[in-house]
Amino acid sequence: MAMQRYLAVASPPSPSSGHSHQTHILGGFVVGILTVLVVALLFYLIKTKLLPALRHRQLPQKLGQKGNLKEEKILLRRFQLEELGKATKNFSKDCLLGCGAFGNVYKGTFDDLGPLAIKRTHADSFQSAEEFRNEVRLLSKVKHRNLVGLVGFCEEPSGARGGKVLIYEYVPNGSLLDHFMGRKWRSLTWRQRVNIAIGAAKGIAHLHEGVSPSIIHRDIKPSNILIGDGFEAKVSDFGLVRSGPTGDQSHVSSQIKGTPGYLDPAYCSSFHLTPFSDVYSFGVILLQLVSSRPAVDITGHRPNQHIIDWARPSIERGRVEEILDANLLTEPCNTEMMLKMGQLGLRCVVKVPKNRPTMSKVCQELEEALYNADNLFINKQPSRGSRRSTGSRRPTEPGHKGSIDYDQSQNSVSIDGIGFQRFHVDMDSLSFQSTSLRCLELDNSSISIDIDNWEDIHEESSREKGLNM
């Protein structure tokens, strides 16, 4: 009996038990590999999908949080309200530069810093605290020559003497709106308008592509484009900015904010905000740079007509002179460049956002068009005697009497031989403004030239000269 037990114990394992052991080892190996793959996949998804989404969600909350800026590490000068009051004569109306929905902007003069622009929010502004901190955090990190620089801030408890104040670099030549409205002593030349468009496009493109995550301005309009010493553009007022889409996102969902006339209809209908919403607003500004008209005209023959609907027919026909700012007709003007700027403006406002150019593409096309225009002028500049013969005559449309000559060498406009560039008026402090010359538009019926009578007078004058000879 004992011998049987010994034989049973000492007998070698059967083949079936060895096969089972190998199966367990192989199964454990497969399970281990699958576990490693699952962990690696989860790590990848968390790193590439979940964490960016959490950061993107937390960023707007962080921008709008109610913490005191004193506790944050912001490399900006912190001003005291007393020194701001001294610099602005206690926020006197004499120092007032402009008024906005959330505050007034004053000019302040400091002994060590010189003139600065001081934006003081209204005490009863509904979202002034959120937008104030938004602007401080953003501008403390974003630097570009075509973006208004933030010098410092002041944040004190609300009250009679408290409030939130932003201190910017002072931009001396006002805003683009000031020039459109004729508040400045002279109008902008065609070249200044193109350079302003290029500068503003560079600033907005930096917000869209030069920082991460991207930044959408949401309030691009003429009053937020300031004009510097060299008539370079500086984009300002970042109170409504919103971080743009990240990763695989095509848009961010947002409440509608902005200025009527410049708001993207696609954004208004879908609540989907993208950088192309800023492109739409900039397209409206390009049309305004050509015509100096408001985005929505409430005084014309068709009330509430948008500038896009008003300018599109003339631009599509290539007749930019029909919508050209009358001030540009008093001096040499590159009408071909103005036409290209108008055509680019229409491309920026197409209905489908993804079919619009990016701001960097807009900037590139404007620079290329200006470069080509300068080279064309240099290569085709004629002598004084041949200047008149180089012009080309474009027939007018039915219903228009007379014709319009285009001097390609000077890129100027003349109607029936009258060169507008030869009628420049300069009287010390007196200058023509767009609003007062609006009646000179070619499609305006308030001023008309009797071409038949003009020709009769010309023939009679020629006959008299023949008799005298």
Residue, then its C-alpha position, 0 to 999 in steps of 0.5 A: m500500500a505504501m509502495q503504491r503511494y510512493l509510486a503515485v507521488a514519484s511518478p512524472p507529470s502527465p502531458s495534459s498538466g504540462h500543456s495546462h501550465q503553458t496555457h496559463i503562462l501564455g494567457g498571463f503574457v497576453v493579459g499583461i500586454l493588453t493591460v499595458l496597451v490599455v494603460a498607454l491608450l488611456f494615458y494618450l487620451i488623457k494627455t491629448k484630449l481630456l487635459p486640453a479640454l479641461r484647460h480650455r474650460q478653466l481658462p475663461q473661468k480663470l479670466g473672469q474669477k473674482g480674485n484680487l489681482k494683487e495676489e497674482k504675479i503680473l509684471l505690470r506697474r500697479f498705480q494708486l488712484e491718487e496719482l491717477g487723479k492727479a495726472t487727469k486733474n481728478f478725471s476732468k472733462d478736459c482730459l476726456l478722450g472718449c466714452g465707451a460702454f464700460g468706461n471713460v478714457y482720459k489722457g493723463t500726464f505723468d512726470d516719469l512716464g509722460p502722457l498715458a491713456i487711462k481707462r476708468t470703468h463705470a461703477d455700475s458696469f454689469q461685467s466691468a470686473e470680469e472684463f477688467r481682469n480679462e484685459v489685464r491678464l491678456l495684455s500682460k502676456v500679449k505684446h505686439r507693435n500693432l496691439v495697444g500696450l498695457v502699462g499698468f492697472c489700478e484695482e481698489p475696492s468699489g466705492a466713491r473713490g474706488g474702482k478699476v482702472l487700466i493704464y495704456e500707452y497713449v496713441p496720439n492720432g485718435s481712432l480710425l472712427d475719428h478720421f471717418m467722422g471728420r473729427k481730425w483736421r485732414s483725411l487719410t490718403w489712400r496709402q495711409r488707409v492701406n498701411i492702417a489696414i495692414g497694421a490692424a491685420k497684423g495685430i489681429a493675426h497675432l491674436h489668432e495665430g501668435v499665441s496659444p490658445s488663440i484669442i478672438h477679439r469679438d469687437i473689431k471696429p473703427s473706434n478700436i483701431l487707434i492711429g499712432d505717430g507714424f499713422e500705424a494701426k494699433v488694435s485696442d479694447f480687449g474687454l470682450v476677448r475670448s479664447g479660441p478653439t483648441g485641438d480638434q475643436s472647430h469653434v467655441s460656443s459663446q453668447i453673442k457680444g460685439t457691435p451691431g454692423y460688425l457682428d458676424p451673421a454666422y456667429c449670431s445665428s449659431f452661437h459658434l465663435t471662431p477667428f473668422s468672426d473677427v475676419y468678418s468684422f475686418g472685412v466691413i472695416l476694409l469697405q469703410l476704408v474705401s468709402s468712409r461710410p458707416a457700417v449701417d447707414i441710417t440717413g440715406h435713401r434706403p434706411n438701415q442699409h448695410i455697407i456690404d449691400w451698398a458697396r457690393p454692386s459697384i465693386e463687382r462691376g469694378r467701378v470703385e469710383e462709385i463708392l470711393d470716399a470723396n476726399l480721395l478724389t481731391e488728390p492722386c489716388n490709386t483706384e486699382m489698390m482701392l478696388k483690390m481692398g474692396q474686393l478683399g473686403l467682400r471675400c472677408v464677409v462671405k456667408v460661410p466662415k470657413n470660406r473666408p481668408t485668415m487674417s494672416k492671408v489678408c495681411q499678405e494679400l494687402e502687402e503684395a497688392l501695395y508692393n505691386a502698386d508701387n512697382l507699377f508706378i515706378n515702372k510706368q512713371p511718364s514725363r510731364g508732356s506724355r502724362r495726359s496721353t497715358g490715361s485710359r478712358r472707360p465708357t460710362e454705363p447707360g444713364h450716365k453722361g460723360s466719361i471717366d479717365y484713369d491716369q494709370s501713371q498717377n492712379s488718379v481720377s478725372i471726369d471729362g478731362i477734369g483731374f481731381q488731383r489738380f483741385h487740391v484746396d489748402m486754407d490754413s485751418l480749413s479742409f474738406q471732410s468726408t461728411s461734407l463731401r459725401c455729395l460728390e459721389l458719382d451716384n448722387s443726384s444732388i450734383s450733376i454736370d450738364i455735359d451737353n451744355w458743357e460741350d456747347i460752351h466748348e464748341e463756342s469757345s473753339r469757334e471764337k478762337g478760330l475767328n480770332m486767328 
